Amino acid sequence: MSKLRPDYYKGQNGHDLFWFFETFLPKQWVIGFYVLNIIKYVVRHEGKNGIEDLDKARTYVERLAEFEKRNGEGG
């Protein structure tokens, strides 16, 4: 479990929202979701949660990179 992906976000099938988004949403929507969350956490880190928000942004960057690699963009 992590602060970004707590266990209570998992459904009965054991999959979380990241899995759902990456499986059922169009690729551009998934990329937009990750990019907008990266921006959100970087912009707000000084006024809200500091390093915790930068860690969350890093998690979204890593998820985006993994998603792109799996979808043929990992050049």
N, CA, C and O atoms as a printed pandas DataFrame, in Angstrom:
     atom_number atom_name residue_name chain_id  residue_number  x_coord  y_coord  z_coord
0              1         N          MET        A               1    0.844   -1.192    0.000
1              2        CA          MET        A               1    0.000    0.000    0.000
2              3         C          MET        A               1    0.882    1.244    0.000
3              4         O          MET        A               1    1.936    1.272    0.634
4              5         N          SER        A               2    0.446    2.251   -0.704
5              6        CA          SER        A               2    1.141    3.531   -0.689
6              7         C          SER        A               2    0.117    4.626   -0.442
7              8         O          SER        A               2   -1.089    4.387   -0.507
8              9         N          LYS        A               3    0.606    5.831   -0.156
9             10        CA          LYS        A               3   -0.317    6.946    0.070
10            11         C          LYS        A               3   -1.108    7.266   -1.192
11            12         O          LYS        A               3   -2.243    7.738   -1.118
12            13         N          LEU        A               4   -0.508    7.010   -2.344
13            14        CA          LEU        A               4   -1.184    7.304   -3.602
14            15         C          LEU        A               4   -2.121    6.177   -4.009
15            16         O          LEU        A               4   -3.131    6.419   -4.670
16            17         N          ARG        A               5   -1.804    4.968   -3.627
17            18        CA          ARG        A               5   -2.591    3.810   -4.036
18            19         C          ARG        A               5   -2.977    2.967   -2.829
19            20         O          ARG        A               5   -2.560    1.814   -2.726
20            21         N          PRO        A               6   -3.766    3.520   -1.913
21            22        CA          PRO        A               6   -4.155    2.748   -0.737
22            23         C          PRO        A               6   -5.019    1.549   -1.124
23            24         O          PRO        A               6   -5.675    1.551   -2.166
24            25         N          ASP        A               7   -5.009    0.536   -0.276
25            26        CA          ASP        A               7   -5.736   -0.695   -0.554
26            27         C          ASP        A               7   -7.227   -0.474   -0.774
27            28         O          ASP        A               7   -7.857   -1.227   -1.517
28            29         N          TYR        A               8   -7.802    0.546   -0.140
29            30        CA          TYR        A               8   -9.240    0.739   -0.282
30            31         C          TYR        A               8   -9.643    1.215   -1.672
31            32         O          TYR        A               8  -10.834    1.292   -1.974
32            33         N          TYR        A               9   -8.663    1.538   -2.530
33            34        CA          TYR        A               9   -8.976    1.873   -3.921
34            35         C          TYR        A               9   -9.114    0.630   -4.798
35            36         O          TYR        A               9   -9.506    0.729   -5.961
36            37         N          LYS        A              10   -8.794   -0.532   -4.247
37            38        CA          LYS        A              10   -8.887   -1.763   -5.024
38            39         C          LYS        A              10  -10.308   -2.299   -4.980
39            40         O          LYS        A              10  -10.975   -2.272   -3.945
40            41         N          GLY        A              11  -10.753   -2.787   -6.135
41            42        CA          GLY        A              11  -12.067   -3.399   -6.204
42            43         C          GLY        A              11  -12.018   -4.846   -5.761
43            44         O          GLY        A              11  -10.977   -5.340   -5.326
44            45         N          GLN        A              12  -13.132   -5.510   -5.872
45            46        CA          GLN        A              12  -13.218   -6.912   -5.471
46            47         C          GLN        A              12  -12.311   -7.803   -6.319
47            48         O          GLN        A              12  -11.894   -8.871   -5.872
48            49         N          ASN        A              13  -12.010   -7.366   -7.530
49            50        CA          ASN        A              13  -11.137   -8.138   -8.411
50            51         C          ASN        A              13   -9.654   -7.924   -8.102
51            52         O          ASN        A              13   -8.797   -8.531   -8.744
52            53         N          GLY        A              14   -9.344   -7.070   -7.128
53            54        CA          GLY        A              14   -7.963   -6.796   -6.748
54            55         C          GLY        A              14   -7.288   -5.717   -7.566
55            56         O          GLY        A              14   -6.148   -5.345   -7.289
56            57         N          HIS        A              15   -7.983   -5.211   -8.575
57            58        CA          HIS        A              15   -7.410   -4.166   -9.419
58            59         C          HIS        A              15   -7.763   -2.788   -8.871
59            60         O          HIS        A              15   -8.818   -2.592   -8.269
60            61         N          ASP        A              16   -6.857   -1.842   -9.093
61            62        CA          ASP        A              16   -7.096   -0.480   -8.621
62            63         C          ASP        A              16   -7.527    0.421   -9.767
63            64         O          ASP        A              16   -7.711   -0.039  -10.894
64            65         N          LEU        A              17   -7.687    1.699   -9.476
65            66        CA          LEU        A              17   -8.143    2.645  -10.492
66            67         C          LEU        A              17   -7.137    2.815  -11.629
67            68         O          LEU        A              17   -7.534    3.044  -12.771
68            69         N          PHE        A              18   -5.845    2.707  -11.331
69            70        CA          PHE        A              18   -4.848    2.808  -12.393
70            71         C          PHE        A              18   -5.095    1.718  -13.432
71            72         O          PHE        A              18   -5.087    1.985  -14.634
72            73         N          TRP        A              19   -5.309    0.510  -12.972
73            74        CA          TRP        A              19   -5.577   -0.608  -13.874
74            75         C          TRP        A              19   -6.828   -0.318  -14.701
75            76         O          TRP        A              19   -6.838   -0.513  -15.917
76            77         N          PHE        A              20   -7.872    0.146  -14.038
77            78        CA          PHE        A              20   -9.120    0.452  -14.740
78            79         C          PHE        A              20   -8.887    1.499  -15.824
79            80         O          PHE        A              20   -9.298    1.313  -16.969
80            81         N          PHE        A              21   -8.227    2.601  -15.463
81            82        CA          PHE        A              21   -7.980    3.670  -16.434
82            83         C          PHE        A              21   -7.189    3.144  -17.629
83            84         O          PHE        A              21   -7.549    3.392  -18.780
84            85         N          GLU        A              22   -6.103    2.414  -17.345
85            86        CA          GLU        A              22   -5.217    1.951  -18.402
86            87         C          GLU        A              22   -5.858    0.869  -19.267
87            88         O          GLU        A              22   -5.455    0.677  -20.414
88            89         N          THR        A              23   -6.828    0.177  -18.742
89            90        CA          THR        A              23   -7.479   -0.908  -19.465
90            91         C          THR        A              23   -8.660   -0.427  -20.300
91            92         O          THR        A              23   -8.859   -0.898  -21.420
92            93         N          PHE        A              24   -9.441    0.500  -19.769
93            94        CA          PHE        A              24  -10.709    0.835  -20.393
94            95         C          PHE        A              24  -10.809    2.238  -21.011
95            96         O          PHE        A              24  -11.718    2.496  -21.800
96            97         N          LEU        A              25   -9.903    3.128  -20.669
97            98        CA          LEU        A              25   -9.978    4.479  -21.220
98            99         C          LEU        A              25   -9.087    4.609  -22.452
99           100         O          LEU        A              25   -8.104    3.882  -22.586
100          101         N          PRO        A              26   -9.424    5.527  -23.345
101          102        CA          PRO        A              26   -8.544    5.760  -24.501
102          103         C          PRO        A              26   -7.154    6.202  -24.037
103          104         O          PRO        A              26   -7.007    6.864  -23.010
104          105         N          LYS        A              27   -6.150    5.825  -24.810
105          106        CA          LYS        A              27   -4.750    6.113  -24.464
106          107         C          LYS        A              27   -4.524    7.586  -24.140
107          108         O          LYS        A              27   -3.875    7.907  -23.144
108          109         N          GLN        A              28   -5.050    8.481  -24.965
109          110        CA          GLN        A              28   -4.824    9.911  -24.736
110          111         C          GLN        A              28   -5.447   10.383  -23.422
111          112         O          GLN        A              28   -4.914   11.287  -22.779
112          113         N          TRP        A              29   -6.544    9.795  -23.025
113          114        CA          TRP        A              29   -7.154   10.151  -21.737
114          115         C          TRP        A              29   -6.243    9.726  -20.590
115          116         O          TRP        A              29   -6.059   10.471  -19.627
116          117         N          VAL        A              30   -5.681    8.539  -20.695
117          118        CA          VAL        A              30   -4.784    8.044  -19.639
118          119         C          VAL        A              30   -3.570    8.956  -19.531
119          120         O          VAL        A              30   -3.176    9.353  -18.434
120          121         N          ILE        A              31   -2.981    9.284  -20.675
121          122        CA          ILE        A              31   -1.818   10.178  -20.677
122          123         C          ILE        A              31   -2.196   11.523  -20.072
123          124         O          ILE        A              31   -1.451   12.060  -19.252
124          125         N          GLY        A              32   -3.334   12.071  -20.460
125          126        CA          GLY        A              32   -3.785   13.350  -19.909
126          127         C          GLY        A              32   -3.993   13.291  -18.416
127          128         O          GLY        A              32   -3.628   14.220  -17.696
128          129         N          PHE        A              33   -4.580   12.197  -17.941
129          130        CA          PHE        A              33   -4.794   12.002  -16.497
130          131         C          PHE        A              33   -3.464   12.052  -15.750
131          132         O          PHE        A              33   -3.339   12.742  -14.738
132          133         N          TYR        A              34   -2.472   11.315  -16.255
133          134        CA          TYR        A              34   -1.173   11.303  -15.593
134          135         C          TYR        A              34   -0.505   12.676  -15.658
135          136         O          TYR        A              34   -0.002   13.164  -14.646
136          137         N          VAL        A              35   -0.494   13.296  -16.820
137          138        CA          VAL        A              35    0.173   14.596  -16.979
138          139         C          VAL        A              35   -0.476   15.662  -16.101
139          140         O          VAL        A              35    0.224   16.434  -15.446
140          141         N          LEU        A              36   -1.796   15.711  -16.083
141          142        CA          LEU        A              36   -2.474   16.723  -15.252
142          143         C          LEU        A              36   -2.209   16.512  -13.771
143          144         O          LEU        A              36   -2.069   17.482  -13.026
144          145         N          ASN        A              37   -2.137   15.263  -13.332
145          146        CA          ASN        A              37   -1.814   15.014  -11.926
146          147         C          ASN        A              37   -0.372   15.377  -11.608
147          148         O          ASN        A              37   -0.086   15.875  -10.519
148          149         N          ILE        A              38    0.536   15.134  -12.542
149          150        CA          ILE        A              38    1.936   15.550  -12.344
150          151         C          ILE        A              38    1.990   17.064  -12.147
151          152         O          ILE        A              38    2.618   17.552  -11.207
152          153         N          ILE        A              39    1.338   17.792  -13.026
153          154        CA          ILE        A              39    1.320   19.260  -12.929
154          155         C          ILE        A              39    0.706   19.697  -11.610
155          156         O          ILE        A              39    1.255   20.555  -10.918
156          157         N          LYS        A              40   -0.426   19.111  -11.262
157          158        CA          LYS        A              40   -1.119   19.482  -10.024
158          159         C          LYS        A              40   -0.199   19.346   -8.812
159          160         O          LYS        A              40   -0.078   20.275   -8.013
160          161         N          TYR        A              41    0.445   18.193   -8.678
161          162        CA          TYR        A              41    1.255   17.961   -7.490
162          163         C          TYR        A              41    2.523   18.815   -7.464
163          164         O          TYR        A              41    2.950   19.244   -6.393
164          165         N          VAL        A              42    3.124   19.065   -8.616
165          166        CA          VAL        A              42    4.316   19.912   -8.642
166          167         C          VAL        A              42    3.952   21.354   -8.297
167          168         O          VAL        A              42    4.644   22.001   -7.511
168          169         N          VAL        A              43    2.875   21.853   -8.880
169          170        CA          VAL        A              43    2.483   23.247   -8.659
170          171         C          VAL        A              43    2.090   23.497   -7.207
171          172         O          VAL        A              43    2.424   24.540   -6.647
172          173         N          ARG        A              44    1.393   22.560   -6.602
173          174        CA          ARG        A              44    0.879   22.822   -5.257
174          175         C          ARG        A              44    1.826   22.432   -4.122
175          176         O          ARG        A              44    1.530   22.713   -2.961
176          177         N          HIS        A              45    2.948   21.797   -4.428
177          178        CA          HIS        A              45    3.776   21.229   -3.354
178          179         C          HIS        A              45    4.248   22.259   -2.340
179          180         O          HIS        A              45    4.307   21.954   -1.149
180          181         N          GLU        A              46    4.584   23.466   -2.771
181          182        CA          GLU        A              46    5.084   24.462   -1.811
182          183         C          GLU        A              46    3.998   24.943   -0.860
183          184         O          GLU        A              46    4.284   25.250    0.297
184          185         N          GLY        A              47    2.768   25.012   -1.325
185          186        CA          GLY        A              47    1.704   25.542   -0.490
186          187         C          GLY        A              47    0.878   24.507    0.244
187          188         O          GLY        A              47    0.018   24.855    1.053
188          189         N          LYS        A              48    1.135   23.222   -0.035
189          190        CA          LYS        A              48    0.280   22.228    0.587
190          191         C          LYS        A              48    1.086   21.156    1.313
191          192         O          LYS        A              48    1.301   21.258    2.521
192          193         N          ASN        A              49    1.532   20.133    0.592
193          194        CA          ASN        A              49    2.121   18.963    1.260
194          195         C          ASN        A              49    3.611   18.761    1.041
195          196         O          ASN        A              49    4.151   17.713    1.398
196          197         N          GLY        A              50    4.279   19.739    0.463
197          198        CA          GLY        A              50    5.730   19.683    0.313
198          199         C          GLY        A              50    6.228   18.449   -0.413
199          200         O          GLY        A              50    5.743   18.110   -1.492
200          201         N          ILE        A              51    7.198   17.784    0.188
201          202        CA          ILE        A              51    7.857   16.622   -0.406
202          203         C          ILE        A              51    6.846   15.515   -0.714
203          204         O          ILE        A              51    7.003   14.803   -1.706
204          205         N          GLU        A              52    5.827   15.362    0.108
205          206        CA          GLU        A              52    4.808   14.334   -0.147
206          207         C          GLU        A              52    4.174   14.535   -1.529
207          208         O          GLU        A              52    3.960   13.567   -2.260
208          209         N          ASP        A              53    3.876   15.782   -1.883
209          210        CA          ASP        A              53    3.300   16.040   -3.205
210          211         C          ASP        A              53    4.313   15.786   -4.317
211          212         O          ASP        A              53    3.933   15.327   -5.394
212          213         N          LEU        A              54    5.581   16.070   -4.084
213          214        CA          LEU        A              54    6.596   15.763   -5.096
214          215         C          LEU        A              54    6.743   14.253   -5.266
215          216         O          LEU        A              54    6.969   13.772   -6.377
216          217         N          ASP        A              55    6.616   13.513   -4.181
217          218        CA          ASP        A              55    6.631   12.050   -4.280
218          219         C          ASP        A              55    5.438   11.546   -5.083
219          220         O          ASP        A              55    5.567   10.608   -5.869
220          221         N          LYS        A              56    4.283   12.165   -4.890
221          222        CA          LYS        A              56    3.103   11.778   -5.665
222          223         C          LYS        A              56    3.312   12.088   -7.139
223          224         O          LYS        A              56    2.951   11.285   -8.000
224          225         N          ALA        A              57    3.896   13.253   -7.436
225          226        CA          ALA        A              57    4.185   13.606   -8.830
226          227         C          ALA        A              57    5.134   12.577   -9.438
227          228         O          ALA        A              57    4.951   12.160  -10.582
228          229         N          ARG        A              58    6.135   12.173   -8.683
229          230        CA          ARG        A              58    7.092   11.169   -9.163
230          231         C          ARG        A              58    6.379    9.856   -9.477
231          232         O          ARG        A              58    6.683    9.205  -10.476
232          233         N          THR        A              59    5.439    9.471   -8.630
233          234        CA          THR        A              59    4.682    8.249   -8.874
234          235         C          THR        A              59    3.940    8.331  -10.197
235          236         O          THR        A              59    3.925    7.365  -10.961
236          237         N          TYR        A              60    3.322    9.477  -10.476
237          238        CA          TYR        A              60    2.608    9.640  -11.747
238          239         C          TYR        A              60    3.565    9.651  -12.930
239          240         O          TYR        A              60    3.226    9.124  -13.989
240          241         N          VAL        A              61    4.747   10.234  -12.782
241          242        CA          VAL        A              61    5.745   10.208  -13.854
242          243         C          VAL        A              61    6.156    8.760  -14.131
243          244         O          VAL        A              61    6.262    8.351  -15.288
244          245         N          GLU        A              62    6.384    7.991  -13.072
245          246        CA          GLU        A              62    6.769    6.590  -13.243
246          247         C          GLU        A              62    5.652    5.787  -13.896
247          248         O          GLU        A              62    5.917    4.960  -14.769
248          249         N          ARG        A              63    4.412    6.018  -13.487
249          250        CA          ARG        A              63    3.270    5.317  -14.092
250          251         C          ARG        A              63    3.144    5.686  -15.568
251          252         O          ARG        A              63    2.887    4.820  -16.405
252          253         N          LEU        A              64    3.322    6.953  -15.885
253          254        CA          LEU        A              64    3.243    7.396  -17.273
254          255         C          LEU        A              64    4.336    6.724  -18.106
255          256         O          LEU        A              64    4.070    6.257  -19.213
256          257         N          ALA        A              65    5.544    6.672  -17.589
257          258        CA          ALA        A              65    6.648    6.028  -18.311
258          259         C          ALA        A              65    6.352    4.546  -18.535
259          260         O          ALA        A              65    6.569    4.032  -19.632
260          261         N          GLU        A              66    5.862    3.863  -17.513
261          262        CA          GLU        A              66    5.515    2.443  -17.647
262          263         C          GLU        A              66    4.413    2.253  -18.686
263          264         O          GLU        A              66    4.482    1.344  -19.512
264          265         N          PHE        A              67    3.409    3.106  -18.641
265          266        CA          PHE        A              67    2.297    3.026  -19.581
266          267         C          PHE        A              67    2.795    3.237  -21.012
267          268         O          PHE        A              67    2.417    2.490  -21.914
268          269         N          GLU        A              68    3.629    4.235  -21.220
269          270        CA          GLU        A              68    4.161    4.515  -22.545
270          271         C          GLU        A              68    5.012    3.345  -23.057
271          272         O          GLU        A              68    4.931    2.995  -24.235
272          273         N          LYS        A              69    5.819    2.743  -22.191
273          274        CA          LYS        A              69    6.646    1.595  -22.600
274          275         C          LYS        A              69    5.767    0.435  -23.041
275          276         O          LYS        A              69    6.046   -0.210  -24.052
276          277         N          ARG        A              70    4.707    0.168  -22.288
277          278        CA          ARG        A              70    3.810   -0.934  -22.633
278          279         C          ARG        A              70    3.030   -0.669  -23.913
279          280         O          ARG        A              70    2.566   -1.605  -24.564
280          281         N          ASN        A              71    2.886    0.590  -24.271
281          282        CA          ASN        A              71    2.096    0.955  -25.433
282          283         C          ASN        A              71    2.945    1.420  -26.603
283          284         O          ASN        A              71    2.458    2.134  -27.480
284          285         N          GLY        A              72    4.209    1.020  -26.624
285          286        CA          GLY        A              72    5.047    1.259  -27.783
286          287         C          GLY        A              72    5.663    2.629  -27.910
287          288         O          GLY        A              72    6.151    2.981  -28.984
288          289         N          GLU        A              73    5.658    3.417  -26.848
289          290        CA          GLU        A              73    6.226    4.760  -26.916
290          291         C          GLU        A              73    7.524    4.873  -26.133
291          292         O          GLU        A              73    8.011    5.983  -25.917
292          293         N          GLY        A              74    8.088    3.772  -25.711
293          294        CA          GLY        A              74    9.213    3.806  -24.783
294          295         C          GLY        A              74   10.573    3.954  -25.420
295          296         O          GLY        A              74   11.538    3.364  -24.935
296          297         N          GLY        A              75   10.686    4.720  -26.491
297          298        CA          GLY        A              75   11.938    4.872  -27.216
298          299         C          GLY        A              75   12.933    5.612  -26.445
299          300         O          GLY        A              75   14.048    5.826  -26.919
